[in-house]
Amino acid sequence: MNYHEINTDQSSWAGLLTGDKDALYQLYTNYYHTLLFIGLKHTPDAGLVKDVIQQQFLYFWEMRSSHACRQECTELYHHFFPEKANQ
């Protein structure tokens, strides 16, 4: 992941929390295939994995202003960007 990709993801995570639909779409398109690959390692049911991914992003969108979602998004952000965890 290069510097531009990291900045784009940072902006997208922040945008999601402020209600930016384009940011949600950006995150979804950036991570969908990776999440699909990981999910298929746990179950061969591609339909189930796709549904879970879509439900998770729907959850992020619907709960974007709640404290629980903000905490979960922050934890995910730090998981993907551990070098930013102490900033």
C-alpha positions as a printed Julia matrix, in Angstrom:
87×3 Matrix{Float64}:
   0.0     0.0    0.0
   1.52    3.31  -1.01
   1.22    6.78   0.54
  -1.62    7.86  -1.77
  -3.66    4.75  -0.96
  -3.21    5.29   2.77
  -4.32    8.93   2.52
  -7.32    7.92   0.41
  -8.32    5.29   2.97
  -7.88    7.73   5.85
 -10.11   10.22   4.06
 -12.65    7.52   3.27
 -12.88    6.34   6.89
 -13.32    9.93   8.06
 -15.84   10.6    5.29
 -17.89    7.55   6.22
 -18.29    8.84   9.75
 -19.53   12.2    8.46
 -22.07   10.66   6.09
 -20.22   10.78   2.78
 -21.73    8.08   0.52
 -18.8     8.3   -1.87
 -16.45    7.47   1.02
 -18.5     4.38   1.84
 -18.38    3.31  -1.8
 -14.62    3.88  -1.91
 -14.06    1.72   1.16
 -16.37   -0.97  -0.18
 -14.6    -1.13  -3.54
 -11.15   -0.99  -1.92
 -11.78   -3.86   0.49
 -14.48   -6.03  -1.09
 -12.19   -8.49  -2.88
  -9.84   -8.82   0.08
 -12.75   -9.47   2.44
 -14.24  -11.95  -0.03
 -10.93  -13.82  -0.23
 -10.66  -13.96   3.57
 -14.28  -15.07   3.94
 -13.9   -17.85   1.42
 -11.06  -19.27   3.51
 -13.62  -19.84   6.27
 -16.55  -21.14   4.21
 -17.0   -22.24   0.6
 -20.4   -20.5    0.5
 -19.64  -17.42  -1.63
 -23.21  -16.17  -1.33
 -22.98  -16.16   2.45
 -19.64  -14.35   2.41
 -20.96  -11.69   0.0
 -24.05  -11.19   2.17
 -21.93  -10.77   5.29
 -19.69   -8.2    3.59
 -22.68   -6.23   2.35
 -24.39   -6.39   5.74
 -21.25   -5.12   7.47
 -20.97   -2.1    5.2
 -24.69   -1.47   5.57
 -24.19   -1.58   9.33
 -21.36    0.94   9.07
 -23.58    3.25   7.05
 -26.67    2.97   9.23
 -24.74    3.29  12.48
 -22.12    5.8   11.31
 -23.11    8.44  13.85
 -23.37    6.08  16.83
 -20.6     5.79  19.38
 -20.39    2.0   18.88
 -19.83    2.33  15.15
 -17.32    5.12  15.59
 -15.37    2.92  18.02
 -15.59   -0.1   15.7
 -14.52    1.97  12.67
 -11.63    3.38  14.67
 -10.53   -0.1   15.7
 -10.71   -1.31  12.09
  -8.79    1.74  10.92
  -6.01    1.01  13.42
  -6.02   -2.63  12.36
  -5.43   -1.63   8.73
  -3.05    1.22   9.64
  -1.15    0.13  12.77
   1.5     2.77  12.16
  -1.18    5.42  12.83
  -2.44    3.85  16.08
  -0.44    6.14  18.36
  -1.27    9.37  16.55
